Amino acid sequence: MHRLRTCAVRLRPLTTSQAAQTVGPKRPITATYTRTFQSIRCYTAPVASEPFLNGTSSNYVEEMYYAWLENPKSVHKSWDVFFRNANAGAPPGTAYQSPLGLTATPQLSSLVGAQPNVEKLVEDHLAVQSLIRAYQVMGHHNAHLDPLGISCVNFDDAPVSSGFQDVDAVKERLQVLTVGGFYGLDESDLEKVFRLPTTTFIGGPESALPLKEIIRRLEMAYCQHIGVEFMFINDLEQCQWIRQKFETPGVMQFTLEEKRTLLARMVRSTRFEEFLQKKWSAEKRFGLEGCESLIPSLKTIIDVSSASGVEYVIMGMPHRGRLNVLANVIRKELEQIFCQFDSKLEAADEGSGDVKYHLGMYHRRINRVTDRNITLSLVANPSHLEAADPVVQGKTKAEQFYCGDNDGNRVMSILLHGDAAFAGQGIVYETFHLSDLPSYTTHGTVHVVVNNQIGFTTDPRMARSSPYPTDVARVVNAPIFHVNADDPEAVMYVCKVAAEWRATFHKDVVVDLVCYRRMGHNEMDEPMFTQPLMYKQIKKQKPVLQKYAEKLIADGTVSRQEYEEEIAKYDKICEEAYARSKDEKILHIKHWLDSPWPGFFTLDGQPKSMSCPSTGLTEENLNHIGQVASSVPVEDFTIHGGLSRILKSRGEMVRNRTVDWALGEYMAFGSLLKEGIHVRLSGQDVERGTFSHRHHVLHDQNVDKRICIPMNHMAPDQAPYTVCNSSLSEYGVLGFELGFAMASPNALILWEAQFGDFHNTAQCIIDQFICPGQAKWVRQNGIVLLLPHGMEGMGPEHSSARPERFLQMCNDDPDVMPNITDDFAVQQLYDCNWIVVNCSTPGNYFHVVRRQILLPFRKPLIVFTPKSLLRHPEARSSFDEMLPGTHFQRLIPEGGATASERPGEVKRLILCTGKVYYELTKERKSRGMEGTVAIARMEQLSPFPFDQVKAESERFTNADLVWCQEEHKNQGYYDYVKPRIRTTIQRAKPVWYAGRGPAAAPATGNKNTHLMELRRFLDTAFDLEAFTDQQ
C-alpha cells in the first residue's frame, strides 16, 4: 500500500511555474552543454517541491491522498477541493483554499468543478515514458547521418520525425508525435513537469523535467549526427550502459588538446591522399577521400583500447583506405609505400607478390597517447571482400590462446567493412555467429563500416533489403552506432564508446561511418555514368578537414597559422619520404609480412635445415598413448555401453601392436602434445567424428554437460589439446582455422569437413588464401584439411572431395623431370604450394601428420581421408611401421612375394591411390594374378614422387602401365598423374586408364549402377588384353 501511495504522489504532474517558485535562479547555459554539431544544448529545468509537502507532513498528505482516491467523501471538503484542483493542473499554492471561504470564492468553484482524473495523470506519464522509449528505439531514423543529405534509407512512418533547432519547433514536433492520438499529449502539456523513468539519463542529476525539455534533450541525444541502434539488445545492464553514454548531459565534451590532436590526425589522413593523387594521379590506390575521419576513428579505438590494457590489435580491411591505414595508423614507413608505385621495382622474393592495396603489415611501437607498447597487425587479403573476416578472428583467437588471454583483455581485433559487402556477403553472418562460441570467441570485435552509400556502381536500394547495411549485426545483439563521418568529433566520441563497450562487455560492436566516395570505385573510374545526382552533390561538398578546421579556427581552438603549419609539416614529411623512396630498387614482400614467426627461420627468412627427421615413435610411447586412448582417465565417469566396447577393442589392438585409422590419429596427436605442440582439431562433429570413429570427447551418461577429453591427460607437461565442434559453416570456420594457423608454426591446426565435398562452400579460402598465400604474401601456413572421400555407393553428394581441383592448382611442372638429389623429397616439399595426400594405411596417416610439424618449414596439407577404411579389417598398421627410423612413404611399392621375386614376369603395373587399392588386391587375389599384376600405391600425389615412380616402373620393365581410380575419368587424379608418369618414363610407354568413364556428377545415386561400374573398371584393370586394340 505504501508503494502505491508513493507512486501516486510521484506521478503527479508539476508545472514549470510551480517549479520556479521553490528553486533558485536558473543555471546559465554554458559551453558545458554544447554538442559538436549543435550550438546550444540546454538542460535547465529544475524540479520543485512545495515546502509544506516536505518533511513529516508529506506522509500525512500521502495518506489523505490515498484515502481520497478510494472515496473523495471520506476526507474533509477542503482536502477534496485541494486534490481536485491539483489534478486539474493547479499548483499546490493555488489548489489550497481555506475551509472558511469554500462557498464564497468564484475562482474556487471553477476549480472544484474539475473532476478527479487519476487516469489522465497515469496516462500522461505512461505517454511520456513511451515517448522516451520511441526516441531510444527509433531516434536514429531521424538523425542527420548523411553528409550529402540525400540518404536513401527508407523506414516505415515512425512517431519520431526530423530534428529541430529552436524552441518553436517543439510545438511542431509535438503535433507530429501526437498524430492520431499516438501519445495523447498536446501543446498544453509542454510546460508540465514529468518524472523521468529509470530507463533514461537525460535528466542528469534531475529526476523530473518539463515535456518541452524532455523532447529537446531526446532530440539532442538521438536525432543529431549520431544514430544509436541498441534497443533490440535483451540485456538491461547493456541497454542502460548505452543510454548513459549517449543521454547524459554534457557527454560530448572535448578538451582543447583532444581537438587539436583530432585536427592533426585529420590533416595527416587528408594530405596523405592528396599527396598520392598529386604524384600518381593515373594509379589505382583506392583512396579514402570522402571518409577521411576513418583514420582518427581507428586511432581513437586503439588509444582507448590501449588504455584499458590491450597490447595487440589485429586488423582486417578491404582495399579502400588501406594505404592510408598502413601509413597513419600502423605507421609503415612512407617510403616503403611510395616505392610500391614504381613500375621499375624488382621483386626480391619468390612468388607472384600482390598489389599494394592487398598487402599486410606487422609493427610494434609506442602508443603516443597512452605511452604503452602496442603491436599492430593488418592481415593481407584478396579482393574477395569480407573473406579476411574469419581469418582475422582466427589469428586473434590464436594470439589470445598463446598468451593466456582468456578474456580478450590483451589481444583484440578490429574489422573494417564496406557497406555493400557488409550487407551482401554471407561470410559476415558466418563470422558473427562465431563471436560467442566458446572455442571461437575473440571476446568482442569492433567493426567499422566505411559506408560509402554505394557499391561499385550499385545503389543501396538495389543492393540490400534492409534499411541499413549493418542490420546483420543485430543477430548477435551487437549495438550499432551510426555517425555522420563529416563530424569528426561525433566520430571520435562514438569510437571511444565502441572501444569502451568492447572493454566492458567483451562483445561485438559496430560503428557505421556514413560518408561518401569522392572518386569512383577507384581513381580511374567514372561514377557519373550511374550516379549523376549523387556525384553532382559530392562535387559541391566541402572537404571535412576544411569544415572542421574552420570550426576550430572560429572558436579559437587553433589559429589559421597553426593549422597551416600542421599541413606544411606533414607535407614536408611526405616529400622527404618520396625522395628516399627513389633509392629503393628492390621490392621485399617480406617487409609486408603480417604474421612473422620469430626464431623459426634464419634471419634472412630461410629454413634452418633442409631435412626432416624420422617421424616414428618408441614402442613405449606408442603403448602409453594407446593406454590413454583406450581408457577413461576420470573417476566415477559413466560412458555409453557402445563406447565401452570401442575402448576395449582399442586396448586389444594396442596389445596386438596394431592401429586402425582412429588409433593411428590418436598416436600422432598424442605424441605431438607430449612434445609440447598444441593440436587444434575443428569442424562439424569432429569431437565424435562424422563416422563415429574418433570419440575424442567422452560424455558422462548420467551428468549433463560433464565431459572428459582423455587426450588432455597424456602427460603433466603436455601442450593442451583443443577439439571443438564448429557451427555449421565451412567458409567461416576454415577461414578461422587458417588465421589460427598463421599465428604460430609450433601448432598443428586441422579442419575436417563433415564430408569432403563440403569444402566447396569454403572455396574462397582455399583459392585465395591456402593455395597461393605464400606466393602472394610470403606467408607460410601449415593448416591441415581432412576431407573424407571415397565412392561408397552413397550418391553424388558425400562421395568426392574433388581431388582434381586441388591437383589442378599444384604448382609443379608436369613436363619437366626434376634432378633427383639426396634431399629431393624435402626440396620438393619446400618448392610446392601445398601437399596433397591420399593415405591408404593408418601408419602412413600417422607419419604425414607428424611430418607437418617436424618439417623445417610449413606448407598446407590436403588429406583425402577414408570412410569405409576406418573399419576395414585390412586397413591396419603394425607398430613396426611407426617405430624410430620410419618415415612417411610417398609411394608404397608392390610388396607381394611373387611379383617381387620374379619382376620380369609381371605384365601390368597398376598405379593407384587410396581406398581402391583394397578392391584391386581383393580382385587380384580372386583371379590368382599375384604373379602377373603388380599394384603400387601413390600416397603423396603432390609434390609428385617422380623418383619413386621411376624406380617402380624400372623394377617391372615388361609391364604396361595402368592408372586405376574409382573416380570418373574427368575427375579424380588421372589428368594430373598421367603427364607426370609419362615424363618419368620419358614417354616410353602409354599410361592406360582403368576407372569410371567421364560424368557430370561425382557418383551415381543407384547402388546397382555403382556396383556395375566397379565391376567394369576392375575387369578392365585385370584384363591384360584390354588395351591391345588401342596401341
N, C-alpha and C positions, 0 to 999 in steps of 0.2 A: 504493500500500500504506500509505503514511504517513497519507493521508486516511482510509482505512478504520480504521486503528488509533485515530486521534484520535476518529473518530465513535463507535467502540465505547466508548471511555472516557467521552465526553460523555453518552452515553445511559444511563450507569449511574445508577440512582436513588439519591439520597441521602435520609436521613431527617432529621426535624427534631431528633431527639436528637443525631444526629451534627453537625448544623449548630450546635447550641447549644454543643458542646464547643469550637469553634475561633473563634467570633465573640464580640465583646464584648457588653455588655448591650443588650437590645432598645431601639430608639428609642421614646420615649414617643409615644402617639397625641395629636396636637395638631390645632388648627384648620386646620393646613396641608392636612390631607387631608379636610376637610369638603366636602360637596356641598350644593347649595341645598336638595335635597329629602331629605337623609339626615343624621342627626345625626353619624354617625361613618363615616369612610372609612379603614379600617386597611390600611396597606401595610408590615407589619413582619415579614417572614420572610426573614432574611438567608441567603445561601448560604455554606456552609462547605466547607473542604477540609482534609484531613489533612496535617500538616507533612511527613511522610515521602513524600508524593506530590508535594511541590513540588520546584522546582529541577531539578538534573540527574538525580536518581533517577527522576523521573517518566518519562523516556524509557526507562529500563531496565524499569520496571514495565509500560509500554505494550508493549514488545517481548515481555515474558514473557506478558502477557495475550493478545496476538495469537497467540503460539505455542500457548498453552493452548486457545484457541478452535479451532485447527486439530486439535490432538491433546492431550488432557489428560495423557497418559502421557509427553509429550515434556518436561515440566518436573518439577522436584523435587516430592516429595509435599507439602511444606509450601506451595508455591505452588498446587498443585492444591486443597488444603484452603482456602487463602485465597480463591481465586477462586470456589469453590463457595459458601462462606459469604457472600461479598459479594453474589453473585447471589441468594442466599436472603433478602437484606434485612438482613444483619448489618452494623453499622457497621465500618469498617476496623479500628478498635481491637480489636473483639471477634473479627472474622474472622481476625485473625492469631493463629496458635498456634506455639509453639516446636517445632522438629522433634524435640526430645528427648522431649517429652511426648505425642507424637501418639497412641500406642496406649493411653495410660493415662487419658485425660480423657473421662469420660462425656458432659460437655456438648458436647465437640467431636464425638463420634461422631454425635450427633443433627444437628449442623450439616453434617457431612460427608455425611450421608445426602441432603441436598438436591442435586438434580441440576442441572447447569449449564443455565440457562434463558435463553439469549440471546434466543430468540424472544419470550419473555414480556417481556423488557426492551424490545425494539424495539416490540412491540405496545402496551405501556403508553404509550410516548412518542408513538406514532402516534395512540393513542386520545386523549391529551391535546391533540395538535395538532388532531384532528378536533373535539374538544370546543370548543376556542378558535374554530375556524372556524365551528362551528354557532352560537355566540353572535354572531359577526360577521355571519353570513348571516341568522339568524332571531331574534336577540335582540329586535328591535323587535316581534315577535309578542307579547311578554310584557311590554313596557314599560307603565308606568301612564300612558297618554296621555290618557284621557278624564276630564276633571274631574268629570263626573257619575257615573262608574263604571258606565255601562250600555252601553259600546261594543258595537256590533253587527257589528264587523269579525270575520269568521269565517275561520279558517285551518285547513288540514289539521292533524292531530295532528303536533306537532313534538317533537323531543327536548328542547326547552327549555320549561320551564313558568313559572309565575308567580314573581315576585320574593320575596325573603325579607328579614327584618330582623335576625335574630340568628344566632349561630353554630350553634345546634342545628338550624336549618333546613337546614344544608348536607347533613346525612345524608339528609333527605327529598329534597332536590334531587338528590343522587347516585342515590337509588333511582329517581327519575323518569327521570334521564338514562340509567340502565342497564337500563330495562325491555326485556326481550327481548334482553339482552346487547348493547345498541346500541354501547356503548363498551368493554365488557369490564372496567370498573373497579368496585370495590366499596368498602365502608366502610373496609376495612383499608388502602386506598391513600390515604386522605385526608391522612395525615401524611407520605407520601412526597414528596420534593422532585423536581420535574421541570424539566429545562432548557426554557427558553421558545424557541419558534421565532422567526425574524427577522420573521415576519409579525404580531407583536403588540408593543405597547408597554406592557402592563400592569405589567411588571416595573420600569419606570423605570430606575434605574441597575443593578438586579439582573438577573442572567441566568437565575436559577432560583428557583422558588417551590414551596411545598407545594401539593398539589392543592386542599386546602381554601381556600387563599388565592387560587389561580387562579380558582376558581369565584366566590369573593366579589368579586374585582375585576372579573370579566366581568359579574357581575350589576350592579355599580355603574355600569359603563360603558354597558351596553346595555339594561338592564331597569328603569330608573327612570322619570324624566319625559321622557327623550329616547329616541326610537327612530330608529336610523340605517339607512337602506337605501342600500347602496353596493357590495355585493359582485358586482353584475352588471356593474360597470364593467370594461372589458377593458384597463385601463392600470394596471400595477403601481405606478408612481410616485403616481398619483392615489389609489389604494387605501391605500397606505402613509401618504400625507398625511392622509387622513381618520382612519385608525386612530390616528395620533399625536395628532390633535386631540381625540379622544374617549376614548382609553385611557390616556394618560399620567397618572400620579398627580398630583393637585393642579391639574388644568387649570381647574377651575371656581372659581377664587378671584376675589373682587371686593374692590376697595378700599372703604374707608369712603365716599369721595367718589362712587364709582360707584353704590353702593347708595342714597345719598341722592339722586343725580340720577335714578336709576330711580324712586324713590318720587315725586319731584316730577313726573315725566312721567306716572306712573300717576294722580296727583291731577288733573292737567290733563285727561287722557283721560276720567276718570270724571266729574269735576264738570262738564265741558262738556255731556255728555249729560244729566246730572241737571238742569242749568240749562235746557236746551231743553225737557225734559219738564215742568219746573215752569211755564215761561212759555207753552208752546204744546202742552199735553197732547193736544189734539184734532187736531194736524197730523201728516201723514206726514213723517218725516225719515230713516227707515231708520237708526236709531241703532246704536251699537256695543256696547250692553250685552251682556255675556257674553264679549266679546273685547276688553276694554279694553287688553290688553297689545299690541294691534296698533300703537298709537302709539309706545311705546318701541321696538318691534321695527323699525319703519321708520326711526326716528331713529338707531338703532344702525347699521343698514345704511348710512345716509347718512354718519354720523360716520366709520365705518371706511373707507368708500369715499373720502371727502374726504381723510382722512389719507394714502391711497395715491395721491392726485393727481387724483381725479375732480373736475371743475369744474361739470358739468352733469348733472342727473339728470332723466330724462323718465319720468313715471309714467302708468299706466293702471289704472283700477279700476272695479268695479261701484258701485252706489249705497250699499250698506251701509257706514256709517262715513265716507262721503265728506266730509260737513261737518266732521267731527272731524279728518280728514286735512288738509283745507283750512285749518282753524284752527290746529292744533297741530303740523303737520309743515311745510306750505308757508308758514304764518304769514300767511294772508289776514286783513285787519282784521276783528275780530269784528263791528263794527257793520255791515259790508258783508254779512255772513252773516245777522245778526239781522234786518236790514231786508227780507230776502227773504221773511220770514214775514208781512210787512204786506200785506194784501189790497188796500189802497188805493194802493199804489205804482204810479206811472205809468211806462210804458216809454218811454225816450227814444230808443231805437234802432229803425230799421225792422226789419221781420221779426216772426216769431212769438215769439221768445225760447224759453226752455225752463225746466223745473222746476229748482229749486235744486240737487237732488241729481244732476243730469246735467252741470252746468256745469264748465268747466275753469278753469285759472289759470296764470299765469306770474309768477315772482317771483325776484328776485336779492337775496341777503342774505349776511350773515356767518354762517358756522357757528361757534357759540359754543364747541364742543368743540375744533375744530382751528384756530380763528381764521383761516380761509381763506374766500374768496368761494365761494359755491355758488349756482348757478341751478337752480331747481326749476320744472318744468312738469308740470301734471296735465292730461292730454288730455280734452276734453269727450267724452262718449259717450252713445249712446242706451240704451234699456232692453234692447236685444239684448245679453245677457250675452256677454262674450268678444269681441264684434265689434271692440272697440278694440285688441285684442292686436296684430294686424299693423300697425295704424295707428301705434301707439307705436313698434314696431320700425322702421318706415319712417322716421319722424321722427328716431329715434335715429341710424339709418344716415346720414341726410342731414346731421345736425349733426356727426357724426364726419367725413364727407366734406369738408364746408366748412371745418373747422378742421384738416384734415390729420391727424386722429387715426386712423392706420391700424391700431392695435392695441386701440382701445377703452380707452385709459388715461385719457382726459379726459372722455368722454361715456358714460353708461351708462343702462340702462333698468331700471325695477322694475315688474313687473306683479302686480297683486292679483287674486285669483280667489275665487269661491265654490266650495264643494266640489261641489255638484250640477252647476254649469256646467262646471267643470274636467273632470269625467268625461264630461259629456253632450254638450258642444258640439264638433263636428268641427273648428272653426276653431282650437282649441287644438292639435290634432295638426298641422294645416297650418302653424301658426306655428312649432311646434317644429322642423318639417322645413326651415324656412328658416334655422335658427340656425347652421348650419355651412357654408352655401353661400357661395362667395366674394363674390358681388355682393349678398348679403342679410345676411350675418352682422353682428351688432352686438357680437360678441366677448364674449358672456355676458350673460344676463339673470338677475336674482334674482326668482324667482316666490314670492309669499307667498299661500298658500291660507288664507282665513278659513273654517275647517272647522266649520260650524255643526252638522254631523252630521244635516242635514235640508235638503231643498229648500224649496219654498214650503210645501207640506204633505206632500211625498213622502218616505217613509222611504228611507234609503240602500239597504236590501235590495231595494227596487223600482226604484232609480234607477241602479244600475250593477252590472255583473257582476264587477268586480274587487274585491279586498279593500279597497284604499284608493282614494280619489278621485284620487290623484296618480300612479297607475300608468302613465298615458300618458307621463310624463316619462322613463320607463325606456328608451324607444325611442331617445333621443339620449344615453344614458349620463349623464344628469344625476343627481347624488346627491340623495337625498330625506331631509330631516331632519324627522321628526315630533316635535312637542313639545307638552306639556301647557300650554295657554295660561293656566292658573291658577297657574303657576310662573314669575313674571316673570324671575327670574334665569336659569332654564333657557332661556327665550325669548331673553333678551338674549345669552346665550352662543352659541346656535345661529345667531342672526342675525349675530353677529360672525364666526363661522366661515364662514357663507354669503358674506359680503362679501369675506372673505379668499380664499375659493375662487375667486370671480369675478376678483379682482385677480391671483391666481396663475396660473390656468389659462385664463382668458377663455372659460369655458364656462358653460352654464346650470346653475342650482341651484334646488331647490325647498325652501321652508320650509312645513311643514304645521302651522298653528296649530290644534290640536284644541281647540275651545271649545264654546260653546253660544249660543243666541239667546234672551235673556231675554224679549223681546217675541215677537209673532208675526212674520210676514213683514214687516209694517210695524206701526206703533203702533196702528192701528185694527183689526188682525186678531186673531181669537180662535184660538190654537193648540190649545186643549184639545179642540176638536172631533175632531181627528185624531191628536194625540199626548198623550193624557191622562197616561200614566205618566211620560213624559219631562218634561212641564211640572210635574207634582207634585214631581219631583226638583229641577227648576230653582227652584221657589219656595222650597225648603229651602236652596238653595245660597247660602253666604255669599259676598258680592261679593269679587272678587280683591283689590281695593285694601284692603279691611278685613283680609283674611287676611295680606297682605304687610306692612301697617303693624303689625299685632300682632306679627308675627315680628321686625321690626326694632326695635320698642319692647322686646320681650322680651330681645333680645340686646344692647340698649344702643346700637344704631347711631343711633337718634334717640330723643328724648323725646316723650311724648304731647303736650306743649305745642308742640314744634317741628312735629309733624305737623298739629296743629290750626291753627297759624299758616299753614302752607303752604296748607291748604284755604281759610282765610279770605282769604289773599292772592289766590288765583285767583278766588274768588267775587266779590271786590271788582272785579277786572279785568272780569269778565263783566257785573256790574251797571252799571259805568261805560260800557261799550260799548253796553249796552242803552239807556241814557239817550241816548247820542249817536245811536243808530240811529233814534230817533223824529224826528230832524231831517231824515232822508233822505226826500225827496218823490218823487224820480225814480230809476228803475232804469236803470243804464247796463250793458247786457250787455257792452260792450267792456271794462269793468273786469274781466271774467271771461275775457278772451281768452287762449287757451293758446299761440298762436304769433304774437306781434307781428312786424311787418316794419318795423323802424325805418328811416326815411328814404324809404320807398316812397310813403307817403301824406303828406298835410299833417298838421299837429299835431292837428287835430280828426278825423283819420281819413278825409278825403275825397281823391278822385283829384286829382293836381296839375294835370290838364287834362281836357278832355272832347273830345279829338280824337285821331285815330290817323294817324300819318304814312304815307306810301306804303310799301308792303311790297315794292316792286320792288328789283332789284339792277342794278349796272352790267354792261355786256357783259363787261368784263374779269373781274369777279368770277365771273360765270356760267361763263366759259371756264376760269378757274383751277379752280373746284370740279369742273367736268366733266372736266378732265385728271386730277385726283386720283381721281375715281370710275371712270375707265376705265384705271387703271394699277395696278401693284404697286410701292409705294414702298420695298420692301425688296430688297436684292440677294440673289442665289442662293436665290430662293424659287420653288418649283415649284408652280404651281396646276393644277387639273384642266383637261383639254382643253376640256370644255364651258364652263367658266368663262372660258377664254381667248376663246372666241367671243362670250360675253356682253359682256366688257370691250371687245372690238374693236367690237361694234355700238354700245356707248355712245360710244366715240370718234367713230364716224361720225355719230351723232346730234348730238354737240357741234359737229362741223364743219359740219353742216347747220342748226345753230341751232335744234334741236328737242329736246324732252324727252319721255320716256314717264313712266309713273307712278313707277317706281323712281328715275329720274334727277331727276324733279321733287322727290321727297322728299329726295334727296341734296343738291340745291341748297338746300332750306330748312334742313336740319340743318347743313350745312357753313357756310352764311352766318352762322347764329346762333353757331356755335362760334367763327368768326373774330371775331365781335363780343363774345366773352367770356361767352357764355351757355352754361352747362352743359346738355347734352342727354343724357337717360337714356331709353332705349327698353327695355322689359321685357315679358316674356310668353313664351308657349310657342313655341319655334322661331323667335324673331324675328330671330336673327342671319342665318340664311339666308332666312327668310320662309317661311310655310306653302306658298306657291305658287312657291317657288324663284325669286323675282324680286329680292330685296333684296341678298343677298350682302355684308353689311357686315363679315363676318369671313371672311378667307381662310385656308384650311388648306394647309400645305405637304404635298404628296403623298408626300414621302419621309421627313419627320421627324415623329415622333409628337408631338402637342400643340404644335407650332410654328405660331403663328397670326400674322396681320397684320390690323390694323384701319386701313385707309387713311384713314378719317375723322380719325384722331388724328395724321395727317401733313399737315394742312391748312395750318398756319401756325405759326411759332415761338412766338407769344404767344397761341395759341388756348386756349379752355377745353377740358377733357377731354370725350371722348365715351364714354359707358357704354352698351354694348348687351349684354344678358345674357339668355340662355335661362333661363326660370324653371322651377321644379318644376311638375309637372302639377297646378297649383292655380289656381283663379280667385279665390275668396273671399279667401284669404290673400294672394296676390300683388297683387291690385287694392287691397286694404286697405293693404298695404305701400307701394305706389307713391303712394297718396293721402297717406299720412303723410310720404313723402319730399317730395311737392309742397308740403306745409304749411310746411316749414322755410324756404323762400326763394321770393320771387316772381321771382327772376332765374335761373330754370332752366326748361327745357322737359321735363316729365316725361310720358312716353307709355306707356300699357299697351295692348298689342294682344292681342285674343282670337285664338285659333287659327282659330276660325270665330265669326261674330257671335253665334250662338245660345248659345255657351258663357258669355256674360256672365250668364245667368240663375242660374248657381251662385254668382255674386257679387252677387246681387240685394240682399242686405242692405246691402252697402257702397254700392250705387247709391241705394237707397231711403232709407237712414238718414243717410248722410254726404254723398254727392256732390250729390244733388238739393236737400235742404233745409239743407245745412250752414251757408250764410251766413245764412239766415233764422233758424235756431235759435241760432247761436253767434257771429254777426257775423264769421265766419271765411271769407275768400275763398280760393279754391283754383283753380289753373289747369291741373289734370290733363287730359290728352287721352286719350280712349278711341277706339281704332281697331278698328272692328267690321266684318269682311268680311261683305258682304251682297249677295244677288242670286239671282234664280230662274234657275238654270242647268240644271235638269232632274236635279239630283243627289239628289232625295228630300226628305222632310220635315225631316231634320236638315241643318245646314250651308247652308240656303237663306236663312232670315230672321234678321236681327239684332233682330227685334221692334221696329221703329221706332215702332209705335203706343204702346208702353209709355213710351218716352222723351217722345213728344209729348204724351201724356196728362198727364204731370207738369210740363209747362211752365206757367209762372205768368202768361202774357199772357192778356188777356180777348178771347175771340173775337167779342164783340158790340159792342165799342167801337172806333171808328175813331180812332186817336191823332192828335194835332196834328203835322203834318209841318213840322219846323223844319230849319235848316241842319245841326245836329248830331244829326239824328234817328237816323241809323244807329248812332252811338256811344251815344247816350242809351238807345236800345232795349237795346243790349248791357249797359249798366250796370244797367238795371232788371230784366233777366231773371235766372232762377236758373241756367240753363245754355244753351249754344249747341248747336243740332243742325244738322248739315250733311250733304249727300249730294252730293259734288262729281262732276262728270262729266268734268272735264279735269284733267290733271296740273298745269297752270298755276294753276288755282284752288285745288287742294290745297296747292300751294306757298305761295300767298298766305295761306290761312287758318291754316296752321301758323305762319308768321312773324307774323301778326296777333296770335296768342296772347301773344307776348312784347312786341310794340310797343304794345299797348293800355295805357292808364294804370291799369288795374285787372285783376283776374284772375277768370275765370269758367271752370267746367268746359266742355270742348269734346267733343261726341259726334260722331264722324265715321263714317258708313257707307261703308266703303271697298269698292272693286270687286274682282272676281275675274277675270272674262273681259276686263274693260277693261285689265287690266295689260299685255296683249299685243295689244290691239285696234289695228289699223293707223290707225283714225281718232281714237283716244284719244291724241292727241299735242298738245303745245302749242309754239308758237314762242317763241323768246327775246323777241320783240316784246311778248308778253303778260306778260313778267316784268321789264321794264326799269323804271328810275326813273320815278315818276309813276303806275305801275299799282297797282291795288288788288284786293282780293278782290271778286268780283262776286256779290252776294247773289242776283241773278236774271240769267240770260243771256237777253236778248230774242231774238226771231226776227231772224236776220241774213241771210236769203236775199234776193237782189236782187229777185226777182219780187214777193214779198209786201211788201217794204219800199217798193218804188216805187209799188205800187197797193194800199194797205192797204184801200181801200173794197171791193175785190173778194174779200177774204178772208172766207170763210163760216164758218170754225171756228178758234178759238184753243185749241190743246191745251196745257195746263199739265202739266208732269211733273217728275220729279226722277230723277237718277241714270242707270243703265245703259239703262233703257227708251227714253231719248232716241235712242240709236243704232238701235234696232229701229224706232222711229217714222220716223226720217229715211230709213232704207232702204226702208221700206214706201211712204212718201210719194213717193219718187223713182220706185219701180217703178210707181206708179199715175199718175205725172205730175201730182200735185196741189200742186206748189210754189206755185202762184198762189192756191189756194183754202183751203189749210190752213196756218196759222202754228203753230210749236211754240216755246214758251218753257220754259226750264229753271229751276226753282226750286232754287238751290244751297244757300241757307240757309233751312231750314224754320222754325226758331225762333231768335231772335225773327222773327216773320212779316214779310216785306218788303211791308207794306201799300202804301208809296209806289210801289214798282216794279211791283207787280201792278196797281195803279190806272193807272199810265202805260201799261202794255202793253194793258190792256183798253180804254182810251180810244183807243189807236192803231188798234185794229181794231173800230170801232164796230158794224159789220154782222155781226160773227162771234158765233156762240154759243160758250159756254164749256164745255170738257170737261176734267175731271181724268182723266188716264190714268196707271195704275200697273200694275206686273206682279204686285203682291201681291194677296191676296184682299181682298174688299171690307171685311170686318170687321177687316182688319189693315192694315198699311202706313200711309199718310198721309191717306187720304180723310176720315175723321171729323175730323181736325184741320184740314185746309185748307179744307174746304167752307164751314163757317160764317164763316171769316175772309175767304175770297174774296167771299162774299155781303155781308159787312159793307163790304168795299172798294168794291163796285159799288152799294152802297146797295140791295141786293136787287132790282136792276132786271132781272136775268136769273136763270134757274136755272143751277146748276152740275151738268152731267151727268157720269155716271161711265162710264169705259171701263176695264175690268180684269177680273180673275178674280172669280167670284162668292164669296159667303161660304163659309167652310170651317172645320173644326175644326183641321186640320193646316196648317202653313205652306205645304206644297207636296205635289204628288203624287209617288209613287215610281215612276210609269210614264213612261218617256221619251216614248212616243207620246201619252199623255194630256197631258203637258206641252206638246208642240208644238201639239196641237189647241186647248188653252186659249189659247196665244199667238196662234194664227191667229184665234180667235174674237174676242178683245178688240181685235186690230188691225183686223179687219173693222168692229167697232163704232166704233172711233175715226175711221175714214175714211169711214164711211157717213154722208153728210150728212143722210140721211132717218131715221137710226136712232132719233131721239128725238121724231119728229113726233107719233106716237100718244100720247106721254106729256105733251104740252104741254096 
